[in-house]
Amino acid sequence: MQLAPAQLTAHLQRGLRPLYTLHGDEPLLQQEAADAIRAVARQQGYTERTVHAVSGANYPWSEVLAAGGSLSLFADKQIVEVRIPSGKPGKDGSAALQQMAEQAAGNDSTLTLVLLPRLDFQTKKSAWFAALESNGVAIEVQPVERGALPQWIAQRLAQNNQRVAAGDEGQRTLQFFADRVEGNLLAAHQEIQKLALLYPAGELGFEQVESAVLNVARYDVFKLSEAVLAGQVARVQRMLDGLQAEGEAEVLVHYTLAEDIRALKRVKDAVAGGRPLPVALREQRVWGLKEKLFERVLPRLSVTALENLLHGAHTVDGIVKGLKAPGWPNDGWQALHKLALDLCVAVAPTAKRAA
């Protein structure tokens, strides 16, 4: 059974199922969904909880299976939580998860909660995931898109009985808030909680929101990487300015951009050599949102374009270390802006590149 996150509260009011699977790349929303399930479970007498963090090919899955069938002397009901950070349980894990899913269907004394990262299309079609989905409830936690973030912030403020002003002033406040947290929902949640502590219920002015969040550094090189691969030129320029203002090291920013370019070239070469794209991406340790971005931009990148980008990355490596290069800015940050812009333009759709 598939369930949207927005449907979870109503679902839990109707009663618990013995098996839940949460998958997705948004830690805050996944954590909140898991907390909601655990809270209802505790109210219904599931007082004991064991957590199994799966790691490595030789993980003892027998312990996980045994946990589902054994209760301590002090509890009648228990929660068994299985966390698989890689999203790849392996052959033994696949068999164990299928067995666990089948056993969970008729087990009223154990609530099983499986936590996974974002899963690709192939994994969602696997036998083990199909077993989890068909014998329990599967909830895919989708990230909040950048354009929807101001409205998400407004909804979260409302949960604390706070709101921004109506009209353009309020939209300006929400947009400022969204720009500062740069798509990081956990950071946004923390700032919203802080506002609830600082100010009473009611309307928040722009100055109040600004003073609460202005001095918190939220730009990071990982979000920069995602923005570059998405071809978001204006956002990339703003993030680079933010990283510079916050004192981030030029070499770290360059490494992030250069590593993306190198990974794109390696995957491109592997596919040209006959490797399936999903295999090539896994071999280069590309997953999560970046996997989706790579899949989207690789067809747009020619071998020549990637070679030119590699040459540019090599040049900027020297510039941030104090060297000069013809045709490039002498300032390290300006050179990083140029390299990032070159990659943004190269990965953008044809219509955008022609515009």
C-alpha positions in Angstrom: 0.0 0.0 0.0 1.4 3.4 -1.0 0.6 6.5 1.1 1.4 10.1 0.6 3.0 11.9 3.6 0.0 14.3 3.8 -2.3 11.3 4.3 -0.3 9.8 7.2 -2.1 11.7 10.1 -5.6 10.6 8.9 -4.3 7.0 8.3 -2.9 6.8 11.8 -6.2 7.9 13.3 -7.8 4.9 11.7 -5.3 2.5 13.2 -1.7 1.2 12.9 -0.5 -1.3 10.4 2.3 -3.7 11.5 4.8 -2.6 8.8 5.8 0.8 7.5 8.5 1.7 5.0 9.7 5.3 4.7 11.9 6.2 1.7 13.3 9.5 0.5 16.1 12.1 0.6 14.5 14.7 2.9 15.7 13.9 6.5 13.4 16.3 8.3 10.2 15.0 6.7 11.2 11.4 7.1 12.0 11.9 10.7 8.7 13.6 11.3 6.8 10.8 9.6 8.7 8.2 11.7 8.1 10.2 14.9 4.3 10.3 14.2 4.2 6.5 13.7 6.2 5.9 16.9 4.1 8.3 18.9 0.9 6.5 18.0 2.6 3.1 18.6 3.6 4.2 22.1 0.1 5.2 22.9 -1.1 1.7 21.9 1.4 -0.1 24.1 4.5 -0.5 21.9 6.8 0.3 24.8 10.0 -1.4 23.6 12.1 -0.4 20.6 15.2 -1.9 19.0 17.1 -0.2 16.1 19.2 -2.1 13.5 21.5 0.1 11.4 22.4 -2.1 8.4 26.0 -1.7 7.1 28.2 -3.9 5.0 27.6 -7.0 2.9 28.0 -9.3 5.9 25.4 -7.7 8.1 23.8 -10.3 10.5 20.2 -10.2 9.1 19.3 -13.2 11.3 19.4 -10.8 14.3 16.8 -8.6 12.6 14.5 -11.5 11.9 15.0 -12.8 15.4 14.1 -9.4 16.9 10.7 -9.5 15.2 9.8 -12.8 17.0 11.1 -12.1 20.5 9.8 -9.9 23.2 11.5 -9.0 26.5 9.9 -9.9 29.9 8.9 -6.2 30.3 7.0 -5.5 27.1 4.0 -7.0 25.4 4.5 -5.0 22.2 7.7 -3.7 20.5 8.9 -1.5 17.6 11.7 -3.0 15.4 13.4 -0.3 13.4 15.6 -1.2 10.4 17.7 1.5 8.9 19.4 0.9 5.5 21.3 4.1 4.7 22.7 2.8 1.4 19.3 1.6 0.2 21.0 -1.6 -1.0 20.3 -4.5 1.4 22.2 -7.1 -0.8 21.3 -10.6 -1.5 20.9 -11.8 2.1 19.1 -8.6 3.1 16.7 -8.9 0.2 15.7 -12.4 1.3 15.5 -11.3 4.9 13.3 -8.3 4.1 10.9 -10.4 2.1 10.6 -12.9 5.0 10.2 -10.0 7.5 7.5 -8.4 5.4 5.5 -11.7 5.2 5.9 -12.3 8.9 4.9 -8.7 9.8 1.5 -9.1 8.2 0.1 -11.3 10.9 2.1 -10.0 13.9 0.1 -7.8 16.2 2.9 -7.6 18.9 5.6 -6.1 16.6 5.6 -2.9 14.6 8.3 -2.9 12.0 9.6 0.4 10.6 12.0 0.4 7.7 13.9 3.6 6.8 15.5 4.0 3.4 17.0 6.8 1.3 15.6 7.8 -2.1 15.2 4.8 -4.3 15.7 4.6 -8.0 13.2 3.1 -10.4 15.0 -0.3 -10.5 15.1 -0.6 -6.8 11.4 0.2 -6.4 10.7 -2.8 -8.7 12.9 -5.2 -6.7 11.3 -8.2 -4.9 12.2 -7.0 -1.4 10.7 -3.6 -1.9 7.6 -5.0 -3.5 7.2 -7.3 -0.5 7.5 -4.4 1.9 5.0 -2.4 -0.1 2.4 -5.1 -0.5 2.5 -6.3 3.1 2.5 -2.9 4.7 2.5 0.9 4.1 5.1 2.6 1.9 5.5 6.3 2.1 7.8 8.2 -0.3 9.1 11.4 1.3 9.6 13.9 -1.5 11.8 17.0 -1.1 10.1 20.4 -1.1 10.8 22.1 -4.4 12.6 25.5 -4.2 9.5 27.3 -5.6 7.2 25.8 -3.0 9.5 26.6 -0.1 7.9 30.0 0.8 4.5 28.4 1.1 5.9 25.5 3.1 7.5 28.0 5.5 4.1 29.8 5.8 2.4 26.6 6.7 5.0 25.7 9.3 4.7 29.2 10.9 0.9 28.7 11.1 1.4 25.5 13.1 3.0 27.8 15.7 0.1 30.3 15.4 2.5 32.8 13.6 2.2 34.4 10.2 3.7 37.0 8.0 2.0 40.2 6.8 -0.5 40.0 4.0 0.4 41.0 0.5 3.7 41.9 -1.0 5.4 42.5 2.4 4.6 39.0 3.5 5.8 37.4 0.3 9.0 39.4 0.5 9.5 38.0 4.1 8.9 34.4 3.0 11.2 34.8 0.0 13.9 36.2 2.2 13.5 33.3 4.6 13.6 30.8 1.7 16.7 32.3 0.3 18.5 32.2 3.6 17.9 28.5 4.3 18.7 27.5 0.6 16.3 24.6 0.4 17.5 23.0 3.7 14.3 22.0 5.5 16.0 21.1 8.7 17.5 24.6 8.8 14.2 26.1 8.0 12.5 24.1 10.8 15.1 25.2 13.3 14.6 28.9 12.4 10.8 28.5 12.6 11.1 27.0 16.1 13.5 29.8 17.1 10.9 32.4 15.9 8.3 30.7 18.1 10.5 31.1 21.1 11.5 34.7 20.4 8.1 36.1 19.5 4.5 35.6 20.6 1.7 34.2 18.4 0.5 36.6 15.7 2.0 38.5 12.8 5.8 38.6 12.2 7.3 41.6 10.5 10.2 41.4 8.0 12.6 42.9 10.5 11.8 40.2 13.1 12.4 37.4 10.7 15.6 39.1 9.3 17.1 39.6 12.8 16.4 36.0 13.7 18.0 34.3 10.7 20.3 36.9 9.1 23.5 35.8 10.8 23.0 32.1 10.3 25.3 30.7 7.6 23.2 28.4 5.3 25.1 28.3 2.1 27.1 25.2 1.5 29.1 23.7 -1.3 26.9 20.6 -1.6 23.8 22.8 -2.4 26.0 24.8 -4.8 26.8 21.6 -6.7 23.1 20.8 -7.1 22.3 24.3 -8.2 25.0 24.2 -10.9 23.9 20.9 -12.3 20.4 22.2 -12.4 21.6 25.1 -14.5 20.2 27.7 -12.0 22.5 30.6 -13.0 21.1 33.3 -10.8 21.0 31.0 -7.7 24.5 29.8 -8.3 25.8 33.4 -8.5 24.0 34.3 -5.3 25.3 31.1 -3.5 28.9 31.9 -4.6 28.6 35.4 -3.2 27.2 33.9 0.0 30.0 31.4 0.3 32.6 34.1 -0.2 31.0 36.4 2.3 30.9 33.6 4.9 34.6 32.9 4.4 34.4 29.6 2.7 37.8 28.3 1.3 38.1 28.8 -2.5 39.9 25.5 -2.8 36.9 23.6 -1.3 34.5 25.3 -3.7 36.8 24.5 -6.6 37.1 20.9 -5.5 33.3 20.5 -5.5 32.9 21.9 -9.0 35.9 20.1 -10.4 34.8 16.8 -8.9 31.4 17.1 -10.5 33.0 17.8 -13.9 35.4 14.8 -13.5 32.5 12.5 -12.5 30.4 13.6 -15.5 33.4 12.8 -17.8 34.0 9.4 -16.2 30.3 8.4 -16.4 30.1 9.7 -20.0 33.2 7.6 -20.9 31.8 4.5 -19.2 28.5 4.8 -21.0 30.3 5.3 -24.3 32.2 2.1 -23.5 29.0 0.1 -23.1 28.3 0.4 -19.4 24.6 0.9 -18.5 24.0 4.4 -17.1 22.7 3.2 -13.7 25.8 1.0 -13.3 28.1 3.8 -14.3 26.5 6.2 -11.8 26.8 3.6 -9.0 30.4 3.0 -9.8 31.1 6.7 -9.6 29.2 6.9 -6.3 26.6 9.2 -7.7 23.2 8.8 -6.0 20.3 10.8 -4.5 19.3 14.0 -6.1 22.6 14.2 -7.9 21.9 10.9 -9.7 18.7 12.4 -11.1 20.6 15.5 -12.2 23.4 13.5 -13.9 20.8 11.5 -15.8 19.2 14.7 -17.0 22.3 16.6 -18.1 24.6 13.9 -19.5 22.8 13.7 -22.8 23.3 17.4 -23.3 27.1 17.3 -22.7 29.3 16.4 -25.6 32.8 14.9 -25.1 34.3 18.2 -26.4 32.3 20.3 -23.9 33.4 18.0 -21.0 37.0 18.2 -22.1 36.8 22.0 -22.2 35.2 22.1 -18.7 38.0 19.8 -17.4 40.6 22.2 -18.9 38.8 25.1 -17.2 38.7 23.3 -13.9 42.5 22.6 -14.2 43.1 26.3 -14.9 41.0 27.5 -12.0 42.9 25.1 -9.7 46.0 27.2 -10.4 44.2 30.5 -10.1 42.9 29.8 -6.6 46.4 28.8 -5.7 47.8 32.2 -6.8 48.7 31.5 -10.5 47.5 33.5 -13.5 46.0 32.3 -16.8 45.3 34.1 -20.1 41.6 34.7 -20.6 40.7 34.1 -17.0 40.2 36.5 -14.1 43.1 36.8 -11.7 40.8 36.8 -8.7 40.0 33.3 -7.4 36.3 33.9 -6.7 35.8 35.6 -10.1 37.4 32.5 -11.7 35.1 30.2 -9.7 32.1 32.3 -10.9 33.2 31.8 -14.5 33.8 28.1 -14.2 30.4 27.6 -12.5 28.7 29.7 -15.2 30.3 27.7 -17.9 29.0 24.4 -16.4 25.6 25.9 -15.9 25.3 26.9 -19.5 26.7 23.6 -20.7 24.0 21.6 -18.8 21.1 23.9 -19.5 18.5 22.8 -22.1 19.2 23.9 -25.7 16.5 26.5 -25.6 18.1 28.1 -22.6 21.6 28.0 -24.1 20.3 29.7 -27.2 18.5 32.4 -25.2 
